[in-house]
């Protein structure tokens, strides 16, 4: 029998980003239930990003903290590069982890730095030794934590923050959650959380739907930052991935149910 045979797993990621997690869960026999608690939307304005792109060659580093940031950067960079004439020098590129690195590589660029742990704290620690006197462009979500820019500024860098997208709450998920939690017979066997935002938004959606999470429902977190965000919401993670990646999250879930069934 497969490790997650017939386990109904709720995925709270944005709909456009849920396919990898769903596919890996299905490969282990699970039944993915995709109800996004996040919707990726443009920021109020792309002015800060567009202004930075017109002077891209004045930066020493670009930092991408998600694949979403790369996807917003790519077409806007191509547009400014075309207007500027011949292709300009691209600064060194640092990313938060392997998924973001793959997104950078897909647009034909080279990744110079991936931290040993795929969190902002580790990225700041890896970049800080060579930050003094450097100009850094940080492309990120509007709601991102300030750990990274604050640490690099303390290390002597001049950090420009360019907002590439916002994480919004999809109101259309409320009816789906109401149906899922209509009775114990329809409850999922576990819920996955891939960011603090997925947890915060799920709580907001549940409140709007006049629902509460069953206390015994296993909650699977992709890593310590997400786990802390869940605790701040009064939720206790049952499972935490050994590293903040989708494969590690799936393996952690498989290990949890193997012990439960054993």
Protein Blocks (a to p, Z undefined) as FASTA:
>chain_A
ZZkgoiacddfbdfklmmmmmmmmmmnopacddddfbdcdddfbfklmmmmmmmmmmpfb
dcdfbfklmmmmmmmmmmmmmmnopaddddddddfblklmmmmmmnopacfbdcfbdcfk
lmmmmmmmmmgopacdddddfklcfklmmmmmmnopacddddfbdcdddfklmmmmmmmm
mpmklpcfbdcdfbfklmmmmmmmmmmnopacdfklccddfbfklmmmmmmnopacfbdc
fbdcfklmmmmmmmmmmmmmZZ
